[in-house]
Amino acid sequence: MTFACHIPIRECAMIIDKIVTVDAAIALIRDGDTVSCSGFVGIGTPEYLLAALEQRFVETAGPIDLTLIFAAAPGDGKERG
């Protein structure tokens, strides 16, 4: 993987270590967790993460009792959200 990084190499490596797959990110969410995501009217909304969370719930009936926090309304105000 090649990318431009304007911070020290050690810090770049620390950031890369925090990049995970959608499934790995969703697997971290437990019953009763608070989940927050960014995005504003469809721009920057993590649609794949939200869809994967829905799919996990449909398949496993969990996680349950989540608190969802959105900084602004996700979706496009028409068909999504």
PEPEDA-V748093 format. One record per helix or strand. SS is the DSSP state (H for helix, E for strand). FROM is the first residue (numbers start at 0). LEN is the number of residues. If there is no record, write none. Layout:
SS;FROM;LEN
SS;FROM;LEN
This chain:
H;8;8
H;21;6
E;33;4
E;39;1
E;42;1
H;46;14
E;66;4
